[in-house]
Amino acid sequence: MISHHLLTLLVFLPSLGALLILAVRKSDALARLVALGFAVAELVLSGYFFTLDTVHTLYPAPAGFFQYENVHWIDFFGIRYTLGMDGISLLMVALTAFITVIGVGVSWQGIKERVPLHFALLLLMESGILGVFLALDLFLFYLFWEVMLIPMFFLIGIWGHGRRIYSAVKFFLYTFLGSLLMLVAIITIFLMHGAQSGTYSFALVDLIGTKVPYDVGLWLFAAFLLAFAIKFPLFPLHTWLPDAHTDAPTAGSVILASLLLKTGAYGLVRFGYPLFPDAARAFTPLIYAAAVFGISYGAWIAFAQKDMKRLVAYSSVSHMGFVALGIAAWSPIALSGAILQMVNHGVTTGALFALVGMLDERTHSREIDTYGGVWGKVPALSFFFLLFCMASAGLPGLNNFVGEFLVLIGTFKVAPLPAGFAFLGMVLTLVYTVRLVQEILFGKERKPLVMHDLSLREGGILAVLAVGAVYLGVSPSPLLELVKGPVALLVGVK
Amino acid sequence: MSVADVLSVMPLILTGVGALLVLLLGPFLQRGLVYCLAVAAGTAAGVWGALYPASYTPAIPGISFSPLARYLVPIFCIAGVLTLLYSHGYNDRHRIEGEEYPATVLFGLFAMCVLPCATNLLTLFLALESIAFAFYILVAIDLNRAESGEAGLKYLLFGAVAAAFTAFGISLIFAGSGSLELSAALDFRNRAIMSAGWGMILIGIAFKLSLVPGHLWTPDVYQGAPAPVAGFLSTGSKVAAAAFLLLLLGVAAPARELHVPLFALSLLSMVLGNLAALRQNNIKRMLAYSSIAHMGYLTLALLTGTRDGYAAVLLYGAIYTAMNLAAFGAIAALSGDEERARMEEYSGVGYSAPFRAGVLALAMIALAGIPPTAGFMGKFFIFYSAVKGGEIALAIIGIISAAISAYFYLRVVVHLYMRPAETTPPQPASPAESAALFLSAAAIVVIGVFPNALLHYLGTVLR
């Protein structure tokens, strides 16, 4: 019985953990343990899906999906509770489960007030994100898409720094406004499909067959693109990101950068392009432009930052540009590269935010000016700092290199000009990374710093992330194998 | 009049006789017992209404327990009962004594139950005005606060003018069609008189529903009225006024003459209501402007003139009742000797009174239309019916104004959880308040996630 509802279990297990934490909210220590327990259980469960390679489902699944659930829900509108997992979702699910464990780990000691609520929100967040990565009914997808915002709003607003309330509200309103028009587009395509086929359904597999008039399609795709581009974030819709990332608590920044941004990219791959292939083709030059400009602009602005967290935040804008580039090219290699790059960016940027958080916990400063000569004081921390900076800069042998390389190759075949500009942007990435490493690790000590090196917990978190980064860099082929089938199906659609 | 007729109008008897009993026995019973009696009468009426089969044949002239009544009577009864549960502790703290309070609530509930049962224009009008009559008293019932009396007077003055317009409109429709039957309202053969009649009725209803430009009384009355009364006013009387329009329209599409004024009312209410709410620092005034905007959404669904649109109006009526009762109930339950009026007085309350603040936050999230709450489901249905009915431009304007509205609803949440406490923490809540809050919160979540049953029933309400 339960084996047919594994996906439901996967999505709601963290929520269950959150409820349990709220039930034992009297004890901070117990809340931490429960949170870690559920996060690890979730990771194990998501790992179990890697062993299920055959189609294993009660319900007839569309091609490419090896796990599928399809239950009637709100018959009045033809809304069904449809969850499905293919290779792409599996990667995203595994990333989500992995990063949530990291998120629980980094806030183990940094969060001292209202501890149970914090961990409960982290787990609720995980449920929402997993729902986004697994929903195949547009209504259900939209529901999870919005649900995701609430825990993050609280995380930034309650435990954040600086202008936390401003940033939390800005984050919420920006994304909320952007996605409401998507709701209108969803309703429109639902009605169009119903009028054409006579059956009213929000299921992605049904709606893909809708014949959308070209000019209407442009509007609908624009509405989807707006919602996704804000989350992505594509230049010039990125302005919420530096505030939210900088003011969020460490776990919030890690989850924002590693997971929330991916939902935008995932939405474009899963829903935007397949639903409106013609309109997507028409918008492709615009996405190329936004991607290429974002790569250079993000790197350029990152270079000028004084606050480490802001620097990493702007570097996200730059890195996600590569993902956008790969999606816009929509060729098998480029798209595989983009999906891989989503995972890579999740691991690398998550690690960098965790590191900045650790430095901040020690010195209560995120200003680059404060630091200098850290290499001599805390060698273990510095080692990881250097490693992840190099990964972020795209050093061969580490994870980001593979993704960016595949994206560039794939795009170059289809569109040489954007690929060329993106390559130039990569050079800029090197500039700000080297500056960061040089000033913090190797420069002269500017103020007397009293720091202790990594604790066992911190070392463990970073080591796990480092293993991930090296593994993804050295042997990406199993992952590429995993997305090969779904990507072929997606690109074939066009 | 047969036994079956009596049985079918049992909710009216229960609430009507209940009100009289409360008045008669009130002086001899303990205060708690009086409220219990009133709650029992309301609950019994609601349960009976939900279970007894509906029929279109009139039980007594002018009254039939129609499917619409079977849908709305339980909603009104829930609103009435929850209001009573919130009021008991609140009235204790605010020294609002006497049995006239529960009796008037029950009388208002009685009138609300009559309204959807009406089969002719006269009953309909009498029911609508009886509801208003009960609220004239309830709004002004707090003798210790001048604002309450002021609000009562304002409501009375505006209400009297609105009643005059409505009455005149109904008499014009009678003059134009020669009949008091509900179906006569859409008999446009005598075009000039009928149009004038409908114009008058729309002016009256715009006041009742607080649609811009008939909204001016709303913020002052909400602010002045005791919080539980404001909650009842914003749910029961609004849903009743929407039902009034639905009954007049039947399930027919509004005539083309009505489209333009309804379009304007909806547009202005959605945009101005939400924009004005942005600037409020008094939580009840904010909820008043939010109410104006929500009635604008309701009108948007109404003016499509489709079955889906009418179903959306009815569903939204139920959902809006749950949301606003939760919001005003939490405000009432968090009040001490005085209500917490300014937003700042809610700072940090999320931690000193987690349950009540949680319900208030949930109500705000629902009012903002964020899933998985019922507020999202209701807005989804409204905008769905609007897009389907061809009102795409107005739907997009509505959706954008709804997105803006998230800002002022979130402000309350921000104060509850993200700002340091400024006032003394609230006293513990009474069991009645907690139970009522739990019920309204449960309704918000359950309708949000499993709206199926309600939607199916709606299918049978509209012929």
HADDOCK unambig.tbl for C-alpha pairs under 7 A between the chains (distance, minus, plus):
assign (segid A and resid 74 and name CA) (segid B and resid 451 and name CA) 6.92 0.50 0.50
assign (segid A and resid 74 and name CA) (segid B and resid 452 and name CA) 5.33 0.50 0.50
assign (segid A and resid 75 and name CA) (segid B and resid 452 and name CA) 6.86 0.50 0.50
assign (segid A and resid 76 and name CA) (segid B and resid 455 and name CA) 6.63 0.50 0.50
assign (segid A and resid 143 and name CA) (segid B and resid 371 and name CA) 5.76 0.50 0.50
assign (segid A and resid 143 and name CA) (segid B and resid 372 and name CA) 6.59 0.50 0.50
assign (segid A and resid 146 and name CA) (segid B and resid 370 and name CA) 6.74 0.50 0.50
assign (segid A and resid 146 and name CA) (segid B and resid 371 and name CA) 6.38 0.50 0.50
assign (segid A and resid 147 and name CA) (segid B and resid 371 and name CA) 5.92 0.50 0.50
assign (segid A and resid 147 and name CA) (segid B and resid 372 and name CA) 6.72 0.50 0.50
assign (segid A and resid 157 and name CA) (segid B and resid 418 and name CA) 5.98 0.50 0.50
assign (segid A and resid 158 and name CA) (segid B and resid 417 and name CA) 6.83 0.50 0.50
assign (segid A and resid 158 and name CA) (segid B and resid 418 and name CA) 5.12 0.50 0.50
assign (segid A and resid 173 and name CA) (segid B and resid 407 and name CA) 6.99 0.50 0.50
assign (segid A and resid 176 and name CA) (segid B and resid 403 and name CA) 6.66 0.50 0.50
assign (segid A and resid 177 and name CA) (segid B and resid 403 and name CA) 5.34 0.50 0.50
assign (segid A and resid 180 and name CA) (segid B and resid 399 and name CA) 6.73 0.50 0.50
assign (segid A and resid 187 and name CA) (segid B and resid 384 and name CA) 6.29 0.50 0.50
